[in-house]
Amino acid sequence: MKNEQKRFMKKKTTVFTLCAMLFALCSSASAQQPKKVTRIGYLSSQDPAYESARSEGIRLALRDLGYIEGQNIAIDYRYSEGKTDRAPELAIDLVRLKVDIIVVAGGIHWIRALKDATKTIPIVMAGVGNDPVEAGLIESLARPGGNVTGLTNLTGKLAGKRLELLKEAVPKLARVAVIYEPATPANVVEVKEDLPSAARVLKLTVQPWEVRDAASFDTVFAALKKQRSDGIYVAGSPLTNANQKRIVDFALKSRLPSTYGGKEAVDAGGLMCYGADLADSYRRAAVYVDKILKGAKPADLPIEQPKKFEFIINLKTAKQIGLTIPPNVLARADKVIK
């Protein structure tokens, strides 16, 4: 009886040991399994230098949400450097990489290029200037449908406010030169529809000037020297953004007050800007990425419109061009560069 108990205990010990060894092996194998790394595509209409501050905002927002580049996410960047015709090839390139989701920091051409390249990979707009419904990118703001969602900055719809603020800052303003890129749909709507109606109310004359490539700027600048305007309105686009410093320098040398849609131009020496807070928009884009990676469908995620706007004045530039900004206008600015 004692021998049988000994044999039973020995078998029990052996089984326990084997189980422990198997558990240890399984745990070790599990620990060695690589963590899934989510691949995020990033398509920008700009160059890396211009886009860096915005893409950094997305990276930081993703980090706050638990997505750390080099650990559980990898980001593949593609920049078209202001060249619209590069959008299709870069979109196809990202799709070939089999990324899990794509963030697009560009307008209609870039979003449409991605839509043409894939019907399944989720696409998050970081802030398109046009109304995405009017542009045919989505079905409605409440229910986008398809694989596109994200944010719209309604850039053109703010044209009237931008012009109004320029008039308030420069009371003697009568004629405004508008520099725009006709290849950018948002610019066309802004120049053909939004600005003329605002100009009539403000009793201003707007003079549109087209730029189609980098060489166009010299031609426009030469014409503006002959046909003197009281100010410059720059419609944001891949081409005007890529040549932003040239525009700012021309305005300074010509002592012309200038207005823009984004703060980068004011930081570079432009007089003022009014538009959606793009840093906030890019942070919100990260929230969309998080929701989709956790199972939400782009088709069901409502499009967000801007929640924060910023009005910035460069007082150094005002002094340089001999302009005194009225105190009531300065008081309304969210930021004043001194």
ZABAFI-724751 format. One line per 5 residues: number of its first residue (from 1); for each residue x, y, z of C-alpha. Coordinates in steps of 0.02 Angstrom, whole numbers, plus 50000, padded with zeros to 5 digits. Example, Ala and Ser with C-alpha at 12.3 -4.5 7.8 and 13.67 -1.06 7.14 Angstrom:
ZABAFI-724751
1> 50615/49775/50390 | 50684/49947/50357
END
This chain:
ZABAFI-724751
1> 50000/50000/50000 | 50140/50117/50044 | 50230/50073/49881 | 50072/50112/49782 | 50055/50281/49870
6> 50237/50319/49831 | 50212/50275/49647 | 50054/50383/49640 | 50142/50531/49721 | 50289/50511/49602
11> 50173/50512/49450 | 50081/50663/49519 | 50245/50756/49544 | 50302/50712/49368 | 50138/50772/49291
16> 50147/50933/49391 | 50327/50961/49335 | 50281/50931/49153 | 50134/51051/49166 | 50244/51183/49244
21> 50372/51161/49106 | 50239/51174/48970 | 50166/51330/49052 | 50339/51408/49060 | 50371/51367/48877
26> 50203/51440/48825 | 50233/51597/48927 | 50405/51616/48852 | 50337/51594/48675 | 50200/51719/48711
31> 50324/51844/48779 | 50431/51825/48623 | 50284/51860/48507 | 50313/52031/48428 | 50183/52163/48468
36> 50075/52216/48321 | 50141/52376/48245 | 50006/52481/48162 | 50062/52565/48001 | 49997/52741/47973
41> 50015/52825/47804 | 50035/53014/47801 | 50006/53105/47637 | 50046/53291/47633 | 50025/53421/47497
46> 50175/53516/47569 | 50360/53484/47598 | 50431/53410/47759 | 50491/53578/47827 | 50322/53663/47807
51> 50224/53513/47870 | 50336/53465/48017 | 50250/53572/48149 | 50079/53501/48104 | 50132/53320/48088
56> 50222/53338/48254 | 50055/53388/48330 | 49978/53226/48269 | 50124/53124/48335 | 50110/53204/48508
61> 49922/53180/48512 | 49942/52998/48461 | 50071/52975/48598 | 49948/53043/48726 | 49826/52911/48663
66> 49953/52772/48687 | 50023/52761/48510 | 50212/52780/48511 | 50311/52787/48349 | 50442/52651/48345
71> 50348/52545/48473 | 50169/52508/48422 | 50151/52621/48270 | 50255/52660/48117 | 50218/52813/48010
76> 50258/52816/47824 | 50268/52996/47761 | 50243/53054/47582 | 50259/53237/47530 | 50207/53307/47361
81> 50295/53474/47396 | 50156/53579/47321 | 50147/53477/47160 | 49967/53425/47130 | 50012/53303/46992
86> 50111/53197/47116 | 49958/53158/47223 | 49904/53000/47127 | 50075/52916/47128 | 50103/52951/47313
91> 49929/52888/47356 | 49961/52726/47262 | 50130/52710/47346 | 50051/52716/47520 | 49917/52591/47472
96> 50051/52470/47409 | 50134/52479/47580 | 49972/52404/47650 | 49957/52535/47785 | 49814/52515/47910
101> 49753/52695/47898 | 49800/52854/47804 | 49801/53034/47868 | 49792/53161/47726 | 49853/53339/47752
106> 49797/53408/47586 | 49646/53465/47488 | 49526/53386/47364 | 49657/53322/47241 | 49748/53224/47377
111> 49591/53152/47455 | 49520/53106/47285 | 49686/53024/47237 | 49675/52916/47394 | 49492/52874/47362
116> 49539/52818/47187 | 49682/52712/47255 | 49583/52622/47391 | 49403/52591/47440 | 49447/52496/47600
121> 49590/52582/47692 | 49517/52715/47811 | 49563/52894/47763 | 49565/53034/47893 | 49562/53214/47830
126> 49670/53326/47938 | 49574/53479/47878 | 49513/53502/47699 | 49478/53681/47645 | 49324/53645/47541
131> 49155/53586/47597 | 49186/53397/47575 | 49002/53367/47534 | 49001/53496/47393 | 49165/53423/47331
136> 49087/53250/47320 | 49209/53172/47442 | 49076/53114/47566 | 48888/53089/47572 | 48852/53205/47719
141> 48940/53284/47868 | 48839/53179/47990 | 48865/53013/47899 | 49011/53022/47777 | 48987/52848/47702
146> 49132/52760/47617 | 49307/52761/47690 | 49336/52948/47717 | 49306/53050/47875 | 49396/53182/47977
151> 49395/53371/47983 | 49354/53516/47869 | 49427/53688/47902 | 49308/53783/47786 | 49452/53895/47732
156> 49359/53983/47592 | 49205/54012/47699 | 49312/54120/47813 | 49364/54233/47668 | 49237/54368/47712
161> 49296/54377/47892 | 49478/54383/47836 | 49440/54527/47718 | 49338/54617/47850 | 49481/54609/47976
166> 49604/54676/47847 | 49487/54822/47813 | 49472/54859/47999 | 49661/54852/48019 | 49687/54963/47866
171> 49540/55087/47864 | 49600/55167/47700 | 49597/55000/47611 | 49508/55011/47442 | 49590/54889/47320
176> 49650/54716/47369 | 49757/54603/47260 | 49709/54420/47281 | 49843/54292/47244 | 49773/54119/47214
181> 49805/53952/47129 | 49667/53905/47005 | 49717/53721/47014 | 49655/53719/47194 | 49464/53702/47196
186> 49447/53787/47366 | 49538/53939/47296 | 49423/53951/47147 | 49266/53952/47256 | 49350/54076/47374
191> 49396/54197/47234 | 49242/54178/47123 | 49107/54170/47257 | 49158/54208/47436 | 49271/54359/47414
196> 49165/54457/47289 | 49011/54451/47400 | 49112/54506/47553 | 49199/54642/47452 | 49032/54717/47398
201> 48976/54735/47579 | 49143/54811/47629 | 49147/54922/47473 | 49314/54851/47418 | 49380/54807/47246
206> 49465/54638/47235 | 49589/54603/47096 | 49622/54416/47069 | 49796/54363/47013 | 49826/54182/46960
211> 49985/54085/46999 | 50006/53918/46910 | 50188/53880/46948 | 50338/53953/47040 | 50382/54065/46893
216> 50210/54146/46898 | 50251/54242/47056 | 50381/54353/46973 | 50255/54396/46838 | 50120/54438/46966
221> 50240/54540/47074 | 50296/54641/46922 | 50114/54678/46877 | 50072/54727/47057 | 50213/54854/47057
226> 50129/54941/46909 | 49949/54921/46965 | 49964/54977/47143 | 49848/54894/47269 | 49817/54941/47449
231> 49840/54765/47516 | 49867/54582/47473 | 49752/54436/47511 | 49836/54266/47491 | 49725/54114/47466
236> 49810/53965/47546 | 49856/53824/47427 | 50001/53702/47401 | 50083/53823/47279 | 50059/53983/47380
241> 50113/53894/47539 | 50270/53829/47453 | 50311/54007/47397 | 50254/54091/47557 | 50420/54174/47598
246> 50428/54253/47424 | 50253/54326/47447 | 50291/54391/47621 | 50455/54470/47564 | 50369/54555/47417
251> 50234/54625/47530 | 50364/54692/47652 | 50470/54773/47517 | 50315/54848/47438 | 50253/54906/47609
256> 50088/54819/47577 | 49980/54747/47718 | 49946/54563/47686 | 49826/54435/47756 | 49834/54245/47755
261> 49740/54092/47814 | 49876/54019/47926 | 49998/54077/48059 | 50153/54012/47969 | 50144/54162/47852
266> 50130/54285/47998 | 50276/54201/48085 | 50374/54228/47923 | 50332/54415/47919 | 50155/54427/47850
271> 50045/54558/47932 | 49897/54455/47991 | 49800/54294/47975 | 49631/54226/48022 | 49578/54045/48011
276> 49546/53882/48098 | 49672/53835/48231 | 49761/53701/48129 | 49860/53637/48277 | 49695/53596/48361
281> 49629/53516/48201 | 49781/53404/48187 | 49761/53350/48368 | 49580/53306/48330 | 49638/53205/48179
286> 49733/53092/48300 | 49570/53059/48393 | 49492/52997/48230 | 49641/52882/48203 | 49619/52812/48378
291> 49433/52781/48356 | 49456/52692/48189 | 49598/52583/48254 | 49483/52532/48396 | 49350/52474/48274
296> 49246/52626/48224 | 49200/52638/48039 | 49244/52798/47944 | 49072/52794/47863 | 48990/52819/48034
301> 49107/52952/48107 | 49035/53128/48080 | 49145/53260/47999 | 49203/53393/48122 | 49204/53578/48081
306> 49327/53698/48165 | 49301/53727/48350 | 49442/53850/48376 | 49495/53998/48268 | 49645/54112/48282
311> 49673/54294/48234 | 49858/54340/48237 | 49940/54508/48202 | 50125/54539/48173 | 50154/54710/48252
316> 50337/54709/48198 | 50279/54698/48017 | 50151/54836/48043 | 50289/54952/48104 | 50402/54900/47962
321> 50273/54948/47829 | 50222/55107/47921 | 50050/55048/47975 | 49967/55087/48142 | 49843/54952/48189
326> 49689/55024/48277 | 49683/54978/48463 | 49513/54895/48447 | 49581/54777/48314 | 49735/54735/48418
331> 49623/54697/48566 | 49531/54564/48465 | 49689/54471/48415 | 49722/54302/48495 | 49908/54333/48476
336> 50014/54486/48438 | 50193/54466/48378 | 50298/54611/48445
END
